[in-house]
Amino acid sequence: MRGILFLALAAAFVALFIYPGYLFNLKPNDETPVTPVVVEKSEPPLPSAPPDPAPAPVDESPMQYPADLTVQSANGVAMEAVILGRGPTKIHAQRKSDDRHFALNLGQLSAESQQKVGRFPESMTDEEVTQAVVEATPRKAPALATFLDDQIKDKTERLGKKTTELANPKLTTAQKQILQHDIKVLEAEIFKLQQDLETKSR
């Protein structure tokens, strides 16, 4: 009897201390290791480029007459002028340097000048532009202009003769001095006549 009791106690001891999992109905640790999830860091989005600036508004309002404007020909010659009127293909311009009037053809202007002139309203026909320029141009007195022209031609001929005489190597010193004096006088008279003719022509 004691032997049976001893075996029962030994079996209980083994079950309690050697296989405790079976005694308490515990399952062995058979869980598989969990692989940690690596979260990749995403790069921050690049800043977007700023939008292109809006083009400056173009002033399309028509110009008023008269108006100061620098016009340039297709070959690059510029002129400070006052625009007095415009036809379909011509403009009435007054040059500031001498107040002369011109009928300028739009086709002879540079592309930039054509664009500027295009803002002016058509205030007349091309024929009216030409007529306005003719009327604004002072007319010279025919009789006076003819007289001045004749005087200039006469004195110019005399100047040429005296210049030829001065080249003669046989002249004396006194003769050369007289010719040189006459040449200076004629040159001064011709210059004065040319100024008078230009003034009367305006």
Solvent accessible surface area in square Angstrom, and as a share of the most:
residue,aa,sasa,rsa
1,M,193,0.86
2,R,213,0.78
3,G,46,0.44
4,I,125,0.64
5,L,109,0.54
6,F,138,0.58
7,L,123,0.61
8,A,57,0.44
9,L,111,0.55
10,A,40,0.31
11,A,63,0.49
12,A,61,0.47
13,F,120,0.50
14,V,62,0.36
15,A,40,0.31
16,L,77,0.38
17,F,129,0.54
18,I,102,0.52
19,Y,119,0.45
20,P,65,0.41
21,G,24,0.23
22,Y,181,0.69
23,L,91,0.45
24,F,128,0.53
25,N,138,0.71
26,L,117,0.58
27,K,188,0.79
28,P,110,0.69
29,N,141,0.72
30,D,120,0.62
31,E,149,0.67
32,T,110,0.64
33,P,128,0.81
34,V,138,0.79
35,T,111,0.65
36,P,106,0.67
37,V,133,0.76
38,V,126,0.72
39,V,124,0.71
40,E,152,0.68
41,K,194,0.82
42,S,103,0.66
43,E,150,0.67
44,P,103,0.65
45,P,126,0.79
46,L,164,0.82
47,P,124,0.78
48,S,104,0.67
49,A,88,0.68
50,P,115,0.72
51,P,125,0.79
52,D,131,0.68
53,P,124,0.78
54,A,92,0.71
55,P,124,0.78
56,A,82,0.64
57,P,133,0.84
58,V,108,0.62
59,D,86,0.44
60,E,128,0.57
61,S,58,0.37
62,P,80,0.51
63,M,58,0.26
64,Q,134,0.60
65,Y,60,0.23
66,P,96,0.61
67,A,15,0.12
68,D,97,0.50
69,L,28,0.14
70,T,55,0.32
71,V,4,0.02
72,Q,68,0.30
73,S,30,0.19
74,A,77,0.59
75,N,126,0.65
76,G,41,0.40
77,V,99,0.57
78,A,61,0.48
79,M,33,0.15
80,E,95,0.43
81,A,0,0.00
82,V,31,0.18
83,I,0,0.00
84,L,56,0.28
85,G,0,0.00
86,R,31,0.11
87,G,0,0.00
88,P,65,0.41
89,T,75,0.43
90,K,53,0.22
91,I,0,0.00
92,H,11,0.05
93,A,0,0.00
94,Q,42,0.19
95,R,64,0.24
96,K,90,0.38
97,S,98,0.63
98,D,52,0.27
99,D,89,0.46
100,R,140,0.51
101,H,34,0.15
102,F,48,0.20
103,A,38,0.29
104,L,34,0.17
105,N,54,0.28
106,L,27,0.14
107,G,67,0.65
108,Q,113,0.50
109,L,12,0.06
110,S,22,0.14
111,A,87,0.67
112,E,107,0.48
113,S,4,0.03
114,Q,71,0.32
115,Q,131,0.58
116,K,75,0.32
117,V,0,0.00
118,G,45,0.44
119,R,81,0.29
120,F,4,0.01
121,P,60,0.38
122,E,101,0.45
123,S,62,0.40
124,M,47,0.21
125,T,67,0.39
126,D,27,0.14
127,E,130,0.58
128,E,91,0.41
129,V,0,0.00
130,T,57,0.33
131,Q,94,0.42
132,A,25,0.19
133,V,19,0.11
134,V,71,0.41
135,E,120,0.54
136,A,39,0.30
137,T,65,0.38
138,P,75,0.47
139,R,204,0.74
140,K,96,0.41
141,A,52,0.40
142,P,108,0.68
143,A,83,0.64
144,L,65,0.32
145,A,5,0.04
146,T,77,0.45
147,F,113,0.47
148,L,10,0.05
149,D,49,0.26
150,D,76,0.39
151,Q,57,0.25
152,I,24,0.12
153,K,130,0.55
154,D,68,0.35
155,K,30,0.13
156,T,67,0.39
157,E,113,0.51
158,R,109,0.40
159,L,32,0.16
160,G,38,0.37
161,K,137,0.58
162,K,46,0.19
163,T,73,0.42
164,T,100,0.58
165,E,88,0.39
166,L,48,0.24
167,A,80,0.62
168,N,63,0.32
169,P,121,0.76
170,K,175,0.74
171,L,35,0.17
172,T,78,0.45
173,T,98,0.57
174,A,61,0.47
175,Q,85,0.38
176,K,75,0.32
177,Q,111,0.49
178,I,109,0.55
179,L,17,0.08
180,Q,87,0.39
181,H,117,0.52
182,D,40,0.21
183,I,20,0.10
184,K,142,0.60
185,V,60,0.35
186,L,5,0.02
187,E,87,0.39
188,A,64,0.49
189,E,63,0.28
190,I,17,0.08
191,F,123,0.51
192,K,112,0.47
193,L,24,0.12
194,Q,88,0.39
195,Q,86,0.38
196,D,43,0.22
197,L,34,0.17
198,E,99,0.44
199,T,90,0.52
200,K,99,0.42
201,S,43,0.28
202,R,162,0.59
